[in-house]
């Protein structure tokens, strides 16, 4: 099983923003996560996008390595 895509969204909230991620695999499994610091800056969104690009092709079961 390999990671084939990662989507990242910054969701603007009333009090602060949330950076959310969805990870897709070649076997149809998906996972969701959050990469938010308070108050949820664009820097965190950019970092999550960068990391998402770097983990494509890796085995999602190797969480310690990732």
C-alpha positions as MATLAB code, in Angstrom:
seq = 'XXXXXXXXXXXXXXXXXXXXXXXXXXXXXXXXXXXXXXXXXXXXXXXXXXXXXXXXXXXXXXXXXX';
ca = [
       0.000    0.000    0.000;
       1.310    3.463   -0.918;
       0.191    7.050   -0.360;
      -0.955    8.493   -3.685;
      -2.300   11.937   -2.751;
      -2.610   14.381    0.135;
      -5.122   17.231    0.213;
      -4.724   20.154    2.609;
      -7.319   22.776    3.524;
      -7.203   25.801    5.769;
     -10.674   26.237    7.200;
     -11.338   29.681    8.601;
     -13.150   29.650   11.905;
     -14.660   32.333   14.075;
     -11.999   32.217   16.776;
      -9.080   30.610   14.876;
      -8.295   28.616   11.725;
      -7.891   24.873   11.250;
      -5.471   23.128    8.882;
      -6.969   19.788    7.878;
      -5.484   16.990    5.765;
      -6.814   13.963    3.924;
      -4.429   11.210    2.851;
      -5.334    8.793    0.026;
      -3.816    5.364   -0.697;
      -3.669    3.226   -3.813;
      -5.891    0.614   -2.123;
      -8.733    3.059   -1.510;
      -8.094    3.730    2.159;
      -8.142    7.316    3.372;
      -7.084    9.036    6.537;
      -7.722   12.457    7.997;
      -5.616   14.619   10.237;
      -5.049   18.058   11.615;
      -1.942   20.221   11.591;
      -3.096   23.244   13.504;
      -1.377   25.626   15.817;
      -3.320   28.354   17.497;
      -4.425   30.624   15.785;
      -3.841   28.484   12.665;
      -1.438   30.368   10.458;
      -0.838   30.137    6.690;
       2.670   28.950    7.568;
       1.239   25.734    9.031;
      -0.845   25.225    5.879;
       2.245   25.669    3.681;
       4.248   23.253    5.839;
       1.462   20.648    5.681;
       1.351   20.939    1.869;
       5.128   20.508    1.692;
       5.110   17.445    3.930;
       2.168   16.043    1.962;
       4.179   16.236   -1.254;
       7.137   14.471    0.387;
       5.161   11.488    1.731;
       3.560   10.506   -1.593;
       4.824    7.040   -2.492;
       5.514    6.008    1.107;
       3.799    3.203    3.002;
       1.212    4.789    5.350;
       1.676    1.939    7.818;
       5.246    3.104    8.556;
       4.122    5.973   10.784;
       7.368    6.097   12.783;
       9.379    6.583    9.586;
       7.001    9.174    8.167;
];
